[in-house]
Amino acid sequence: MSVEKALLEIDEIERRVKPYRYFSSEAKMLLNVLDELKIALNNMDKPKIKQSLEALMKAEEMAAPYRSFGFIEEILNRIKILREELAKIISD
């Protein structure tokens, strides 16, 4: 169940970030992390999932100064939910 939730969150994050991929290197980096994460989830590759989790935390740190922009806050909230689901997957 957590994998399904994680994939839904990835889709939601991608939908919100994709319009900015050509304007922000951070957006492009986040989309790359999410692509790698989807592959890792489909293969249940826990080391890669953990690596993606760490990359998501870095992305959160990079985006934190821009939290005042509404869409950034929404993306950060989605990333938080995704991280929680990934932690469940890794711990199983």
URFEN-V744640 format. One line per field, one symbol per residue. burial: # if it has 24 or more other C-alpha atoms within 12 Angstrom, else .. Layout:
BEGIN
burial: ???
END
This chain:
BEGIN
burial: ..#..##.##.###.###.......##.###.##.###.##....#.###.##.###.##..#........#.##########.##..#...
END
